[in-house]
Amino acid sequence: MAAAHEYRGGPARTPAELILGFLEARGIPVPEEARARVHACTDQSLLDRWTVRAVTVGSVDELFE
């Protein structure tokens, strides 16, 4: 039996999916241009920075500052 704290959800999400999901969950509009920019990024350190910022920014523009 799995431990009570063990996550057994669906497949792992990509960094881009996490970033966009955080923004959308917070009600921040994500234009297609921004969505494409996030999906196209291959720099892991930048994706990590955007992931952290996605939970606090007030707009997509702030994400990329």
C-alpha positions as CSV (number, residue, x, y, z in Angstrom):
1,M,0.0,0.0,0.0
2,A,1.2,3.5,-0.8
3,A,2.2,5.9,1.9
4,A,-0.4,8.6,2.7
5,H,1.9,11.3,1.4
6,E,3.0,9.6,-1.8
7,Y,1.8,11.2,-5.0
8,R,0.4,8.7,-7.4
9,G,-1.2,11.1,-10.0
10,G,-0.9,11.2,-13.7
11,P,2.1,11.6,-15.9
12,A,4.8,14.1,-15.0
13,R,4.4,17.6,-16.5
14,T,7.0,19.4,-18.5
15,P,8.4,22.6,-17.1
16,A,6.4,24.5,-19.7
17,E,3.2,22.8,-18.7
18,L,3.9,23.7,-15.0
19,I,4.6,27.3,-15.8
20,L,1.5,27.8,-18.0
21,G,-0.6,25.8,-15.5
22,F,0.4,28.0,-12.6
23,L,-0.4,31.2,-14.6
24,E,-3.7,29.9,-15.8
25,A,-4.7,28.6,-12.3
26,R,-4.0,32.1,-11.0
27,G,-6.3,33.6,-13.7
28,I,-3.4,35.3,-15.6
29,P,-4.1,35.5,-19.3
30,V,-1.5,33.8,-21.4
31,P,-1.4,35.1,-25.0
32,E,-0.4,32.6,-27.7
33,E,2.9,34.4,-28.3
34,A,3.9,33.9,-24.6
35,R,2.7,30.3,-24.6
36,A,4.9,29.6,-27.7
37,R,7.9,31.3,-26.0
38,V,7.6,29.1,-22.9
39,H,7.2,25.9,-25.0
40,A,10.2,26.8,-27.2
41,C,12.6,27.4,-24.3
42,T,15.3,24.8,-23.8
43,D,17.3,26.6,-21.2
44,Q,16.6,24.6,-18.0
45,S,17.9,27.4,-15.7
46,L,15.5,29.9,-17.4
47,L,12.6,27.4,-17.1
48,D,13.4,27.0,-13.4
49,R,13.4,30.7,-12.9
50,W,10.1,31.1,-14.8
51,T,8.5,28.3,-12.7
52,V,9.3,30.1,-9.5
53,R,8.2,33.4,-10.9
54,A,4.9,32.0,-12.2
55,V,3.5,31.6,-8.7
56,T,4.0,35.3,-7.8
57,V,3.9,37.5,-10.9
58,G,0.9,39.6,-11.8
59,S,1.2,39.3,-15.5
60,V,2.9,37.3,-18.2
61,D,5.1,40.4,-19.0
62,E,6.5,40.2,-15.4
63,L,7.3,36.5,-16.0
64,F,9.8,37.4,-18.7
65,E,11.4,40.5,-17.0
